[in-house]
Amino acid sequence: MKLLHTADLHLGKTLHETPLLGLQEKMLNDIHDILTRDDYAALIIAGDVYDRAIPSAEAVSLFSRFLARIREDCPDTAVFIIPGNHDSAQRLAFAREILQNQRIYIAQDTSRLADPVILTKGAEKLAVYLLPFLNFGTFSEEKKEACRAAGDSQAEMAAVASHILKQAVPPGIPALLAAHLFTVGGQSSSSERTFIGTAEYVNPDLFSFFDYVALGHLHRCQRITDRMYYSGSPLPYSFDESEDSKCVLSIDIDCTPKQNAAEKKNKAKVSAELFDSETTKAHAELFDAEITNSRTELFDAANQQSDMNSAKAPLNIERIPIISERPLKRLEGSFEEFFTGNRYDEWSGCYLEITLNDAEVIAHPMQLLRQKFPFLLSIRQKSFMNREQQDGEEQLTLRERTAEDPLTLAENFSRFEIVINGEPNQMKQELFEQLCKEAIDET
């Protein structure tokens, strides 16, 4: 049974105030074309469908058209969607009862966590479980008490979910989990939003009893365990992802009925494509790993161990590239090399972040260089950065300054903007700094 795993679409996202909806439409078209070229039983979208809790009308319309095309062109392909930390679960799940009749399944909350959707394709069966992003207060006090979990941290809520799921997974049928989590060992990038108090790492062993775990949240494609992968975002959403190879993951899992206990093999082979977690550009490398029927350590809410005595279903994981219509690129050189030379002209069609290494600060470089590089989004000047560093050595650190210091307030406001909106707004920043200065002058 073949499944296509993606996540972190972030429809409606802007990069340095530049809309990306056109690139995202092409990306969705590519995913649609991949689905039509092969016999996929399901598409899994593991969270962060939208970039904002209240997405734009254009973003909602784009996703609606995407789902309509899949249902028309791939009528036998089920679609599974979970909300991520950027999504509003209630808005994302609008009309989910109607959509379910069209085999489009959206998990609004954890009320049906223990109720899988059973995918059937010929003699093959697969139990699919959906775990949305775990917001504060996801589980009732009664459920937390039953699992001996005291708080609402990500780690504790994930342990409660693990406890519920372990009791629900049926024997004899391969099981898949779609989840939106930050696992131990995952490599992040600057385009992911963090939440103070709920962004703790989750131990991947909590869900090791699944045959495959389709993860969302981290934007770099990466392997966490033999059977747990982040597909990564299908487009780069920050310049530190500019060298990442973006993709979706094709999962081929053997869901034929398991043999009875007397005939069970003691081991099953797993073939998976490995990716370098440091650069996520690793060359695909197949490996064989033995899954035995010996005692497997699992972590529940009380960090207790339990035995899993069934072999996992054989699976193969293939990476399918998604090529952006307008790539992101980081370049470095002198102002004259960019302005009068032709060394960097081949990148003029890319979204660019340029670092100028001139000894002196260049005035108005963005305005000048955009004449040659119309998609230039960000300018960094080393001379200015070096000067800031020297000045900083003569000043107190942010933590040492008082809350009334205008620089402290401005930096805190900038960090707040990044957490809430993904990037700071220059006009808002300047207005805030001016208001702070006027307020302090009046006191």
Secondary structure, 3 states (H helix, E strand, C coil): CEEEEECCCCECCEECCEECHHHHHHHHHHHHHHHHHCCEEEEEEECCCECCCCCCHHHHHHHHHHHHHHHHHCCCCEEEEECCCCCCHHHHCCCHHHHHCCCEEECCCCCCCCCCEEEEECCEEEEEEEECCCCCCCCCHHHHHHCCCCCCCHHHHHHHHHHHHHHHCCCCCCEEEEEECCECCCCCCCCCCCCCCCCCCECHHHHCCCCEEEEECCCCCEEEECCEEECCCCCCCCHHHCCCCCEEEEEEECCCCCCCCCCCCCEEEEEEECCCCCCCCCCCCEEEEEEECCCCCCCCCCCCCCCCCCCCCCEEEEEEECCCCCCEEEEEECHHHHHCCCCCHHHCCCEEEEEECCCCCCCCHHHHHCCCCCCEEEEEEHHHHHHHHHHHHCCCCCCCCCCCCHHHHHHHHHHHHHHHHCCCCHHHHHHHHHHHHHHHHHC
